[in-house]
């Protein structure tokens, strides 16, 4: 009857399922509402006979055939069952109530199945504790996303949403709506890093992606005290902190690496350590490799427990996909989509670094990068709300001239943000 073998049946609402069928028999347009509300399709029906009848009525509707007791009988073949369904629904106007009931039971069944699978993994010793927890969190989130809801918003509701948005903007009174990076051109063009959005910063190796990220981390977290999660897949945590230290103290990074500093410098470093210690910054060391499920689960957990506002990921193509794919592009598409979804779900701001391919280096004129240079997948471009492409002119001004080309902005203009790169301090400054 279902995927559960226990004698005790999991949550189910067979009477409500029959009421849904009764609503369709009385008012065929209800079938269209079912298609809009039930993202899981016929799976929301637990009773297999109910599910079969429901799917057959939907097939009639989709084929353009009329739905009445005659056509339904021809499709389903059980008059007493159809009459029982009609009697279960006194009025098709109660459809939303019935739909909510069977959706709730469906979500509980899916939750039980996810927990059972996790328990089986534990007994089989097939996965580590962290992997099991991450898997559960990912599955539970996917269950939340299939909650019954009508995706169509009427004009009146849209007007209300617009009013709320405008009131929120008006209350800012000229202040930035997003997180301020301190890079004036970028903040002017984007109004800061926006909540619930993913900003991609793409560049070739050694162009300064991480330096740009640490510049933003320094302002957003250490100065403005916004809770920040840094997920590093390429650089150790102490190396990353060393870059933030060089940025803050304006101390040459090379001297830090070589240990060329005095007792006076150590006093400055001690003050920085106090600042770092008091800042709401969190690091996730993923150098040894991790997948998108674990990263998204960590983000969701820390947004809830620590109020994370900004998540910085260095860098996207290092994240492992969940599942097996025939092509690398499909793997990256899975990772990119998962990151976009977690930004929307949690409302946090995602700043994701990404690698560019070598096409821009093949041009003898050293052309600026383009969106098409994003390595491995066009899905990155589709999932990103904002795309910045980092470009440095190494031949002029001793390599200090730099630009962040805003090549895509879903809710704003594109343009170029001029900056100055201070390589020895691992930081970018306003020009």
Order of alpha helices (4+ residues) and beta strands (2+ residues): alpha-alpha-alpha-alpha-alpha-alpha-alpha-alpha-alpha-beta-alpha-beta-alpha-alpha-alpha-beta-alpha-beta-alpha-beta-alpha-alpha-beta-beta-beta-beta
